[in-house]
Amino acid sequence: MLVNGKWVENWQPVQKADEQGRFVRQVSEFRNWITPDGRPGPTGEGGFEAEAGRYRLYVALICPWASRTLIARRLKGLADLIPVTVVNPTLTDQGWRFGGYPGADEDPLYGSSYMHELYTRADPHVSGRATVPVLWDMKRGVMVNNESADIVRMFDTAFEAIAPSDLRLYPAALADEIDVLNRQIYESLNNGVYKAGFASSQEAYDEAVDGVFAMLDQLETRLGDDRPYLFGDELTETDIRAFVTLIRFDAAYHGLFKTNRRQIADYPHLSAHMERVLRLPGVAETVNMDHITRGYYSIKALNPTGIRPAGPAHVRRLLDVVAAD
Ligand SMILES: N[C@@H](CCC(=O)N[C@@H](CS)C(=O)NCC(=O)O)C(=O)O
């Protein structure tokens, strides 16, 4: 990680743990917003007006947080406006690196070797992990934001004048309910699987796994009235947040993170929801199972040999079927 702008060598992917051995995720530090006219958003500074071709999104295809932003970018019709750079799926002892793997890009802006170079370019004294996603302003040469939740929200509204869209990922009428369900899904599912995987005590693991499966059961029941999406007929950002974890679950979390009481394939409504989102235009292109399994199973602290499991076959089969349709 970076400490006052310097990369600290003894990098640990396990991140932080609290005194009970629970995994603690770092808080994002660049929180500016792109807005239609460049006025400041809910946090950070102004000066980031929506413009075609001005901003670049840096992502890892293994990463569920980055994938949220990639899906929002596709569904909101922003693919031609906001170019993407994909990092190598394997975390190195210097964090994310560019190039060197099929489907991984070089840094087209500065030829950086590692993601942390962009962070120190943005702030020479930055401290913390050099995470993805990163939204970069190519005009001013600064980092706009590195928090996926913010990036999804700004993609939902900021570019309406340039790329109008009927889809509202965060409609005002549902805002409060979305916030509540998002928080629950984040705590027990999106981050819950990581809490299970990176737990350093049995108690922390047990607590996390209970939370993961309580939330899966709750979502399965919610979708049981045959509503297509979590809030009814229309897709919202909450569906995207659930999807990015569901699509990785059977292939990565079930084995590597030991969230193995059940698979998503055992939940008919969740499976149908996952496939429904996967079939939305452009979404399947954001899912790269090779990057996902390569990335997760190369986390040395959890899998020292780096050996990747052969299965499960059903996730790859689903992706093949959707790609062929
Ligand atoms: N709050 C961030 C979290 C992003 C995050 O944790 N990304 C992980 C990959 S899934 C990362 O880049 N980790 C690198 C590291 O911890 O060094 C967001 O949602 O945007």
The ligand as a Gaussian input file, in Angstrom:
#p B3LYP/6-31G(d) Opt

LIG

0 1
 N      -14.701000       1.220000      -2.003000
 C      -14.110000       0.753000      -3.155000
 C      -13.529000      -0.629000      -2.956000
 C      -12.767000      -1.084000      -4.144000
 C      -11.864000      -2.278000      -3.831000
 O      -11.767000      -2.737000      -2.677000
 N      -11.210000      -2.806000      -4.884000
 C      -10.284000      -3.917000      -4.712000
 C      -10.460000      -4.955000      -5.795000
 S      -11.998000      -5.793000      -5.756000
 C       -8.857000      -3.425000      -4.891000
 O       -8.577000      -2.673000      -5.786000
 N       -7.933000      -3.919000      -4.051000
 C       -6.527000      -3.640000      -4.191000
 C       -5.854000      -3.562000      -2.860000
 O       -6.532000      -3.703000      -1.853000
 O       -4.663000      -3.320000      -2.843000
 C      -15.150000       0.788000      -4.259000
 O      -16.232000       0.220000      -4.084000
 O      -14.888000       1.398000      -5.271000

